[in-house]
Amino acid sequence: MTILKPISEFKSSLMQPNAGRRSFIWKAGAAFSALFATTIMGTSKSRADETGTLNEQVNQLSNQLGIHEDTNAIRSLHQTYESHLDRGMYEKVVNLFADDGEVVFNGGIYTGKEKGIRRLYCDQFRSGFTGRKIEPAPGFQPDPAQHQDIVEVTLDRKSATGQFPYSIQVGTPMASNSSLVEMARLQGEGIKKWWEGGIHEVSYVKEGDSWKIKRLEYRVIVKANYAPGRSYAKPIDVPAFAETYPADPTGPDKLV
């Protein structure tokens, strides 16, 4: 037996929303929103990663370019050092050093730009005309592998090291008080001279935008009794410093 509902109840059922359909629509909307948000976040993260990688590459290239410029600046600094020595411009040589710089020469260490280093170049070197560049003595030509300039700059570009071959005249006033030596001194001579070849081992420090010599060592490979123009040369034994300053007025601050 079929029971017919009143028209009012039938209309009421049509007017009420379907609970299952409403739940489905809500869940679908939430899922779409989550998917959209995830896609946006993924895209943003991808772009951020790409930007970060690009910035990193730019920084690396910029740093490499800076290191290349620093390397050239250090080579130029050493060329200036050699040029000043060759021309006897000892005051200008001193100005190439850092205030707390030091030089290792002939078994002694000269410390401090305005004290030890100035004493070495402006007193010791000047008195013997030391530092003039000359060709290697005959028969004492160094290994070509030792003639390579090497410069290494640290990644932070605040310090560096270098190796440079050198071939110079070294001189020291004769200590004798004989009449012959006295006469030679009056004529601007009285200086014992020799040729010296070796390697400059140097460390550098950056002060502002400029490089300064922090430490320079004369690592001697050979010494010879030789003067430019001769066709022969023979080894020479030159004693290292035996006394420090002030016992030796032009001596080092410390002995090696």
Sequence and secondary structure as in RCSB ss.txt:
>XXXX:A:sequence
MTILKPISEFKSSLMQPNAGRRSFIWKAGAAFSALFATTIMGTSKSRADETGTLNEQVNQLSNQLGIHEDTNAIR
SLHQTYESHLDRGMYEKVVNLFADDGEVVFNGGIYTGKEKGIRRLYCDQFRSGFTGRKIEPAPGFQPDPAQHQDI
VEVTLDRKSATGQFPYSIQVGTPMASNSSLVEMARLQGEGIKKWWEGGIHEVSYVKEGDSWKIKRLEYRVIVKAN
YAPGRSYAKPIDVPAFAETYPADPTGPDKLV
>XXXX:A:secstr
      HHHHHHHHHS  HHHHHHHHHHHHHHHHHHHHHHHHHHHHHHHHHHHHHHHHHHHHHHHHHHHHHHHHH
HHHHHHHHHHHTT HHHHHTTEEEEEEEEETTEEEEIIIIIIHIIIIIIIHHTTTT B    TT    GGGG  E
EEE TTSSEEEEEEEEEEEEEEE     HHHHHHHHTT  EEEEEEEEEEEEEEEEETTEEEEEEEEEEEEEEEE
  TT S  EE       S TTTSTT  SEE 
